[in-house]
Amino acid sequence: MGGLVRAPGACLKLDASEERKRAGLDIGNALDRGSIPDLDAYWDSLRRQYDAGGGAMAAYQQAAQTMIRCFGLARKTEVQRTASAVVLRKGATSEAAPGGRGTRRLGYYSYDHTAQCLQALATFAGTVGNDLLIRQLSAISVYQIEYNYREKRQMSGLDIVFFKDQWEFRLSHQLADDLMLFIGEHGAAFLAERD
């Protein structure tokens, strides 16, 4: 794609059936008629939709929506500010890790939404040029992470504190301000729907 705009840390999720519908591609119907589906038309449709920054913008909107859901943000929600950080909380159930060392690990039902939250934060980190935070967030495997109750993991502009049924994200004031601008720009329509 010639006009591709790179979005460091970003992950764009596409709905294949919606994309085929947008392109007017019916693979099953084409095969039933004995013809080859027009994949060039499909590719052209994807290019029109996501080239020249469209893909980056869609990834940013998805990331903002994920963080709004993940942290329970809404226009009327008060965000906790301390002298050193802005605190966002995310539900994350845990269970005892095998081995009896007193460590915890994420519960099965927390895998997906926690991974999506970390990916959304990495997408945001890319917009502010925080490549170190992208790498640190990407290094967390929700399937393998083990932690102690109240353990803190320090990252670039962000600390994560682990509790039994939630993770607490403590953002530096600068990173939190940048995050609120990001959510305001890319999640405004989604926030309006939630009000």
Disulfide bonds with the S-S distance in Angstrom:
Cys70-Cys117 2.46
